Amino acid sequence: MTIPFPFTAVVGQDDLRLALLLNAVSPSVGGVLVRGEKGTAKSTAVRALTSLLPEVAVVPGCRFSCDPLSPDPGCPDGPHEGGGGGASRPARMVELPVGASEDRLVGALDIERALAEGVKAFEPGLLAAAHRGILYVDEVNLLHDHLVDLLLDAAAMGASYVEREGVSVRHAARFLLVGTMNPEEGELRPQLLDRFGLTVEVSASREPDERVEVVRRRLAYDDDPAAFAAQWADEEAAVRQRIVAARELLPSVRLGDGALRQIAATCAAFEVDGMRADIVMARTATALAAWAGRTDVLAEDVRQAALLALPHRRRRNPFDAPGLDEDKLDQTLEEFSGDGDPDSDPDPDGDGDGGGPGGGGQPEPDEGPAGDGAGARPEEGERAPAPGGGGEQSPVRAAEPFRTKVLSVPGIGEGAAGRRSRARTEHGRTTGAHRPRGALTKLHLAATVQAAAPHQRARGRAGRGLVVRRDDLRQAAREGREGNLVLFVVDASGSMAARQRMSAVKGAVLSLLLDAYQRRDKVGLVTFRGSAADVALPPTSSVEAAAARLESLPTGGRTPLAAGLLKAHDVLRVERLRDPARRALVVVVTDGRATGGPEPVALASRAARLFAAEGVASVVVDCESGPVRLGLAGRLAGELGGTAVTLDELRADSIAGLVKDVQRRAA
């Protein structure tokens, strides 16, 4: 039994409840993405919405939920006669598991029967079941890339296509997309993020009285679910009736030119990409007016629509937190209120100093790229601590990130789908064929024909068609890309603590983190300084968490290189037990010095050889600078069995420039 929807009112989820209800009133809003920490009843609220949705009229016996008043002309179970009688059923909420297969999502076409018998045998998937209902994805940020692509296609076209070697099936798939996620486990791809109409952030209440009430009601539900549901039945019925009334009022709601100008001005002011934000805001504001029982869209509707529709569309890179400057929003709405004349005097007091949004008219200081004033002038008297010594230095900002050279794990793996290293996958280029182990999913047509051709006379072939038996079928072997575990081992000792140098090092690691995000990797962070090494971040899919830990990383002290390598070795050992198919790439960021502990150089060499003996792929980012270089990082790379690159060589553009320079000299 589902917990009643009004239960969510006590857990501080007003924005979440409103976003779900607006989608119930107007499904064209485009769904909801719910972001929040674990244990905040995200899934409970989404599942409770189902009981509030009106029943759906369907064609009896149709597996694709066709509307009897307007059936899909291409329905695989059709054709259906329009205008006929139908049956009603409750609206469905279909849950897409993170580990679902492609066939489970879009449906399975029996290729064996299609080739051998000429029969289109199609088993509908979750997209068909979700048609005219809710498609719910828990932990949507962990969904595999190929499933995300299929979901995007279906959401954009309102239909699902299943194609297998020339045999295809199409059916309608229009659904309300609702996803929940914990940002600590990684962010969504921008393409999928933009597909969600609205987004809300939820967190647990810090008020003791509210937390007590949550526990009390949860215990009451566990003791007697039926009695608990009956207690809330009247309030739930009132919400359901209000949804029905809002749906009936929705076509009569007027979105005036003034509200449209406010919507367009708001989207322009916050520099959102594309036009989807404008459309979603317009639909949301209209639904808000209908929910309030009004036929005119007011400025308060536009403001609330912006707070729900814009925060997740303002991110410029994966490390930006979603959010919206409400002061700027209010200023934009006020500027375009009334007649909406953008040329009106923004300075009625006549000061004429053009003070900008912050007012005051004072010129802004010449700030550096980070915007914190650190670039205004160099700090006098600042110098690097002596190698291997010095006290702890305050954290410095990372330099501007850049596009990095592609680092990959050699060989072919079988890990999770990604974009870094070669792997045997279900998707990618075809490299061969083999007999299917289990159900046939990817037919290799040429190999199948080649296997069947020698037996045609023995099988009594008389016509033009090829006689194919089950034993002739061949599965395509494909090669794609996998995501890896990229474990950063960062030297934070005194020899790295010069402000300009550490800023460059942090910028390089931040660039590699951005690359890891784009290639769908897991990341981990080990740091070493003083006399020990620490796991600053256990392996995770959240590169944002790694970037935050990197930003606050202090430096100073000796260089316990061996301790850092041994700690990284322990992290890899534990991670192999959790995820044995995911291969690791160790990125050691250091100048190669070893000064911590007894016999530091010999101990570091022995620790490095552990990685070489186990065949762990590694890269050493050489941070040594100055006119005299000892080459210690290159020696460390050799003992690790990996390669060494300098900070400059890590840049993809510098590699390209170096190649062009060599080619120019050769010519």
N, C-alpha and C positions, 0 to 999 in steps of 0.2 A: 504494500500500500504506500502511495506517495504522500509525503508530508504536505499538508495544505499550504497553498501559496501565501496566505497571510502570516504564516509562521516566520517568513523571512523579514517581516517588518521589525522584529525585535532585534535583529542582528546588525543593524546599522547599514542596511543595503538599499537605501532609498533610491539612489541612482540606478542600481541594478534592476530593481523592481520596475522603475519607470521605463527604462530602456526595453525590457522584455514586454511590458504592457503596450508600449508604442508600436512594437513590431507585431503584436497581436492585433492591434487596431489597423495597422497598415503594413502588411508584409513587404511592400515595395521599399520600405526603409532600408532593408538589406542585411538584417541580422545584427548580432551582438557579439563582441569579443569581451570576455570577462577576465581581467587580470587581477591576480591577488595572491597573497601568501597562502600557504597550506592551512587547511582547517577553518576556512572562512565561509563554508556552506555555499560555495559557488555552484557545485553540481546539484545540491538540494534545491536551490532556487530555480535552476533551469528545468529540472524534472518536474517541479511543481507547476510550471506554466502549462503543461499539457492539459491538465484538468480544466483549465479556463477557456481553452479554444473551442469554438463552435464545432458541431459535428460536420462531417464532410459527406456530400452526396457522391456516390460512385456507381459505375456500371456494374451490375452483379456479375461476378465471375472474372472480372478483369484484374489481372495481377499488377496493373500499372496505374490503378486508381483514376481511371478516366472519368471526367465530369459528364454525366448523362446529358446535360444541356449543351455541351460543347466538347464532344469526344475528340481525342487526338486522331486525325486521319491516318497517321502512320503507326498507330499502336500495333505492336506485334501480336496482340490478342484480338485485334480488330479484323475487319471494320465494324464499328458500332453504329447503330442508327441514332442520329441526333434527335433530341427532344423526347426520348422515351422515358419510361419510368426508371427510377433508380433506387438504390438502397443507401441508408445512412450508416455511418460508423464513426466512432470517436477519432479525432485527429491523432496522428501518430507522432511519436518522437523516436527517431531511429538513431542509435548510437554507433558511431564509427570508431572501432578500436584502433589504437595507434599502430598495432602490429598487424592490421588487416592486409590481406593480399589484394592485388589488383582485381582478380576475378571476384573477390568478395564485395568489392566496392561497385564495380560497373556491371557485374554479371558474368556468367560463364557460358561461352559458346562451345558446344561439343564438336570440336574439329574432326574427331574420328568419325562420327556419324555423318557429318557434313560431307566429308570426302568419300567415305565408303558407301553411304546410303543416299547421299544427296538430300538429307533432311536438315532443316534449320532447327536444331534443338537448343533453346536458349533458357537458361535459368536466371531470372532477374536477380540483381544485386541490391545493395543498400540504397543506391541512388533511386532505384525504382520504388523501393519501399517508402522512401522519404518524400516522394512526389506529393505536393499539396499538404505537407506537414513540416516537421522540424528535423533537421539533420544536426545532431549534436556530436561534437568532437571534444572529448576531454583530453587535456594535455596536447592541444592542437599544435603547439610549438615543437613537439617531438615527432610529428607526422613525417613519414618518409617523403622525400622530394617527388618521387614519381606519383604518389597518391595526391600530393598537393597539386601537381600539374593537372591530374584528372579532375580534381575537385574544382579548380579554377575554370577549366574548360566547361564543365557542366553548369557552374554558376553563371558564367558569361552567356552561354547559348541557351540555357533553359532546357537542354536535352543532353542525353548521354549516347555516345556512339561506341559500339563494340565491334572491332574489326579484326579478323583473323585471316590473313592470306586471301583477300578478295571476298570473303564471306562477312557480311556486316549486318548489324541490327541497330536500329535507332528507336529511342523512346523518350517521351517528355520527362524532364527532371527539374521541376521548379520547387524550391524548398527554402525554408527559413534557416539560414546557417547560424548556428550558435556554437561558439568555442570557449573553452576555459583554459587557463594556463597559469603557471607559476613562473614569473620572470626570472627567478633564480636558476631555472633549468634551461635558459636560452630564449632568444627572441624569435619572432616569426620572420619569414622572408617578406620583403616589402610588397611583393605582388599579392600574397595572401592577406597581408595586413590591410591593404587598401580595399579588399573585397568586403570586409566587414563594415556595415553601415555605421554602427556606433561602437564605442568602447567605454568601459567603465572600470575603475579601480576599486577593489574592495579590500578591506582590512578588518581585523577583529577589533571590537570596541575595547577601549581602555577604561570604560566606566564600570566599576564593580557591580552596580545595580543591574545594568544591562546584561553583564556576563552571568549573573545569578539567574536572571530570567531566562536566558538561553538554556542554561543547564536544566532549570526546572521544567521547561517545556519539552526538552529533548527526553528527559527521564519519563515524563508523562506519556509521551508518544510511545516510547519503548515498552512501558507497562501495559498500555491498552491502545493500540493504533486506531481501532474502530471508534472508541469513545472520544479520542482526541480529534479525529476527523469530524465526528458529529458536532463537537464543540465549536468548530470553525465553519461548519457547513453554511450557516446563514451569511457570514461575512464573505465567504468564497462565492456564494450565489450572487451576492450584490456586486462583487467585482466582475463576475461573468456577465451580468446584465449590463453593467456600465460599458464593457467592451462591445457588446452587441449594439448598444445605443450609439457609441462613438463610431462604429463602422457604418451605421446608417446615416450618421450626420456627415461623415467624411466627404462625400461628393459635393456637399453644399458649402464647404469651407472655402473662403476666398483668400487667395494669396495676392495681396495688392502689390503695385509697383514699388511702393515705399519699402515693404518688407523684402522684396526681391533685391532692391539696391543695397539694403543692409546686409543681406546674405552675400552678395557678390563682393561688397566692400570688405567684409570680414575675411572671406577666403583670400582676397588679394592682399590684405594687410598681413596675414599670417603666412603668406607665400606657400600655400599648399600646392602640390603638383596636380595638374590636370583639372578636369571639370566635375569629377565624381563628387567631390566634397560639396560643391554648390547644389547639386541635385539632391544629395542625401540630406543636406540641411533644409532644403525646401520641403521635402517629404516629411522630415521629422517635425518641422515647425507646424505643418498642416495637421499632422497627427496629434501634436500637443494641443492645438486649438480644439480639435474634435474631442479629445479626452477631457478637456475642461468644459465641454458643452457650448463652445462658441463657434460662430461661423466666420470670424475674422481673425487673421494671424496678427498678433501683437508683437511689440519689441521684446517682451519677456519670453515669448515663444522662440524668437530668433536667438536670443541669448542662451536659453537652455539647449537649443539644438546645436549651437556652436560648442558648448561644453561637452556634449556627447559625441559629436561627429568629427571634431578637428584634432583633438590631442594626439591620436595615433598617426595622423597624416602630416605632422610637423617634423618628424624625425628626419634629420639630414644624414646621419650615419648610425651604425648599430649601437654606438655608445651614448647616444642621446636618450635621455629619459622622456617618455611622453608627458605632455603637460601643456597648459595654456595660461598665458599671462592675462588674468581677469581684468586688471586695470587697463591694459591695452584694448581688450575686448570692449569694455564699457566705453572707452574713449571713441572707438570706431563706431559703435552703435549710436552714440550721442551725436557724433559728427554727421552721420547720415540719417538722422531722425528728421521728422517733419518733411520739408520739401526736398531733403536729401541733396542740397546744393553743395558739391565738394569745393566750390570756389569761395564759399563764405569765409569771412575773416576769422581765422582760428585764434586771434589775439584781440578780444574785444576791449581790453584795457589799453591797447595802443602802445605797449612797451616797445614793440618793433625790434626785439632782440632775437626773434626766431629761436627761442629756447628749446624747441623740440619737445618730444613727449615728456621728458623729465622736467620741463620748465626751468626757470631760473636764468636762462640766457647765458650761462657761463660756458666758455669754450671747454670742450672735453680734453683731458690730458692725452698726450701722444702715447697711447698704449701699444704694447706689443701684440703679437698674434693671439696670445692667450686671453687678452682683454683684462688682465689683472694688474696692469701697470708695471709688470716686471721688465718690460722692454723699454721703459722710458729712458733709463740711463744705466750703465753698468754699475754694479755695486763696488765702491772703492775698497781697496784693501783685501778683496777676496782672492784667495789663492787655494790651490788644491792641497790637501793634507799629504804628508809624506807617505810613500808606498808602505802598505802593511800597518800603518799606525793611524793615529788621530782618533778623536772621539766621534760620537754620533753626529751626523749632519742632518739638518732638517730636510724633509722631502722637497724635491724640485719638480717643476712641471715638465711634462714630456714635450719634446719638439713636435712639430707638425708631422703627422703620419704621411707615408708615401706608398706607392705601389711597389710591392716587393717581387723579387725573383721567386719563381715557383720552386719550392722545396718538396720533394716527394720521397716515398719509401720505395726502394728497388724491389723488383719481383712482382708477382701477381698475388693479390690477396682475395679474401672472400668476406670482407667485413661489411658494415652497414653502408648503404648507398651514400655517396658524397661526390666530391669533385677534386680530390687530390691525387691519389695513387691508383695505378692500374688494378683492376679486380674483375673476377668472374661475377657477373650480375645478371639479373633478369632483363636489364635494359642496356642498350649500347649497340656497338657494331657487332655483326655476326662474324665469328672467327672459325666456326666448324659446326659439326653435327654429331649426335650420338643417339642411341636408343633411349626413349623416354624412361625415366625412373619415376613411376607413378603416373599421374594424369599428364597428358600432353598440353602444354601451355603455349609454347612458341614453336610453330611448325617450320622446319627447314624444307621448303618445297622442292628445291633441286635435289637434295639428298633423298627425299622420299620418292620422287620420280625415278631417280637412279636405282634405288633399291627395288622398286616394283617393276621396272622395265624388263629385266631378263625373264620374268615369269608370266608374261602376257599370253604366250602360246599355250603353256601348260594350264592356264586358268580359263582357257576357252574364249579369249577376247574375240568378239565378232564386230562390234561397232567402233565408233571413233573414240569413245571414252576409255580412260585407263582404269583397269581393274586393280584396286588398291586394297590390300589386307592390313590388318592391325600391325602385323610384324614389319610392314614396310615403313611405317611412320617414323620420322626422325625429328628429334628435338634440336632446336638451334642452340648452339653454344655461343654465348655473347660475352663481350668484354666491355666494361664501362669503367667507372671511377668509384672509389670508396672514400669514406671519411676516416681519418686516422685520429689517434690520440697524440696531440702535439704537447709535449711536456717541456716547459721552459725552465731552465736551471740558470738563475740570474745571480751574478756576482754583485753583491751590494757592499763590498768591503771598502776600506779607506782608499785603496788604490784606484777605485772607480768613482770617488766622491767629488772630484772636481765638478763644479756646477755645470759648466757648459758640456762637459763630457757625459755626465750622467743624464743630462737632458737629452742628448743625442741617443744614448743607449735606450732610454725609456721610449723615445720616439720610434726607434727601430722595433722594439718589442711590441709597441702598440700597433705598428704597421703589420707585423706578423699576426697579431691577434685579429686584426681586421681581415686579413687574408684567411685565417682559420674560420672566421664567421662565414665568409663567402663560400668556403669549400666544405662547410657542414662538418667540421671537426669537433671533437671534444678537446678541451684544453686543461692543463694543470700548471701550477706555478710553484717552484721550489726556489727559495732564496738562501744564500749563505753569507755570513758576515760574523766578525768577532771570533767566537770559538765554536759555533754550531750552525746547523742548517735547519730551516723550518719549511713545512708545507704551507705556504701562504694560501694556496687554493687547491683542494683535492680535485681530481679530474671531474669536469662538469661540461655541460653544453653551453653554459652561460659565459660568453666572452666578456659580457658587461661586468660580471663580477671580477674577472681577471684584470680588466682594465682599471677597475676601482682599487683593487689591491696594489696594482703596479703604481698608481698615482700617489698612494700614501706610503710608498716604500722608503724607509729611512736608509741611510748609508753610513759607513764608518767602521773602523776596527780592522782586524786582520783578515786574511783570506783563507778560510778553511775549505779549500777546493775539494779535498777528499770527502769531507763531511757532506758537501752538496751533492757530489756524485753518488755516494752511498745512499743518501736519502732519496734521490731520484730512482735508484735501483730498487729500493723497497716499495716505492709508489708503483712502479711498473709491475713488480711481482704481485702485489695485491690486485691491481687492475686486470692482470691476465686471468685471475680466477673469476672476476666479475664479468668480463667481456673478452673471452679468449679469441674471438674472431677479429677483433679490432687491433690492427698493427700500430706500433708506436713510432713516433719521430721525436727524438730528444734534441732540443735546441739549447746549447750551452752558450750563454752570453757572458764572456769574460775576457780579460787580457792575458789569461794563462798563468798568472802568478799564483803560487801556493806558499802561504806563510803561516798558516794556523796548524797547531798540533805538532807532536813529535815526528821528525822525518817527513815533513809535509810533502815534499816533491815525490819521494818514493811511494808514499801512501796514496797520493793522487794518481800516480801511474798504475798502481795495482787496481785501484777502483775503476779507472778508465778501461782497463783490459777486461773487466767483467762484462761490460757492454759489448766489446768486440767478440768475446767468446760466445755470447748468446745471439749474435747477429742483429743487435738492435741498431736501427738506422739512426745516425746522428749527424748534426751539423754544429760546428763551433763558429759563433759570430765573434770575430777577433776585434776587440775594442781597444787594442793597444794604439797609442798615438805618440806623436813626437818624432823628432829627427832620428833618434836611435831606437831601433826596435829589436827585441830579443827573439821574436819568433816563437814564444812559448805556446801561444794558442794553436799554431800550426802543428807543433809537436804533440799537443794534447789531442788534436783531431786525428793524428796518425795512430795514437794509442787507442782511441775510441773506435777506430776502423771507419771513420767518417771523413767529412770534408770540412775545410775552413773557408770562410768568406769574411771579408772586411765589411765594415759598416757601409762603405761606398759601394762595394760590389753587391750588397744586398738589394740595392735599388734596381728595379727592372729597367727604368729609363737609362741609368748609367751603364748597364750591361749593353743595351741597344746602342748607346752612343759609343761605347768602346769598340763594338763590332764595326760600326760605320767608320770609325777613325782608322781601324786596321785595314779595312777595305780601301779607304781613300789613299792610304799610304802605299798599299800594294799596287794600285793603279798608277 
